[in-house]
Amino acid sequence: MRILGYSGCPTPPPDRKQALSAGRVRLAAFPSALATVVPTVAAAFGVAHPDIELALTEAEPPEALAALRRGEVDVALTFHHGDGPAADREGHTVTSILHEPVYIVSRAGASWPGPRTDLDTYRGQRWIAGCERCRTHLLSACGKHGFTPAIAFETDDYVAAQALVAAGLGVTTLPGLALHAHRHPDVRIDRLPDDHRFVDAVAYGAPPLAAPVEAFLRVLADTAVEPVPWP
């Protein structure tokens, strides 16, 4: 998929709402959402609003929000862990979509000296970190247990992260949508208590929004339901 329109604009153009009224919504979403939530939402939106074009592009939250500010996309599907500032969403319309549980991912069959749902159990292990926001959250979560994780590998790819774990190269944490999209047969997952990732849809500016964007947000809120059960 490609982003349509306004490429390279330093600020949102003044006629943004008029341009959107022609019937187009450009969505940026992070990878695990594109693999799980977005296809269902896009199909439902196409049925409900066949005359509105939907363009999709993959982007992690910081890049998606930057594209939103530049006027390159109209909606950014983002996530946060509830432990950081929300300044990058100020002045925007934010719609809460769902809460993902977070899991510790370890090699299947491995034994551990403590409870599998306690990060302190993995204190001496090598770790596989994800995107910048996930890495920051991992450092914060481990810091609350009194240690800094020894990060041996970094990858945004949840398929690759699980493959590294399955090969015995470390442990990692992954959110529910990533594990709903792909589950390696040789890893074990254990849900971490009181750890969640919050998924939001962010649109530029305050209501009222352009009619196509409001229509998309309604379909998104109605369709992007949490998997039951989570992995």
Buried (B, 14 or more C-beta within 10 A) or exposed (E): BEBBBBEEEEEBEEEBBEBBEEBBBBBBBBBBBBBBBBEBBBEBBBEBBEEBBBBBBBBBBBBBBBBBBBBBBBBBBBBBBEEEEEEBBEEBBBBEBBBBBBBBBBBEEEEBEEEBEBBEBBBEBBBBBBBEBBBBBBBEBBEEEEEEBEBEBBBBBBBEBBBBBBEEBBBBBBBBBBBBBBBBEEBBBBBBEEBBBBBBBBBBBEEEBBBBBBBBBBBBBEBBEBBEEBB
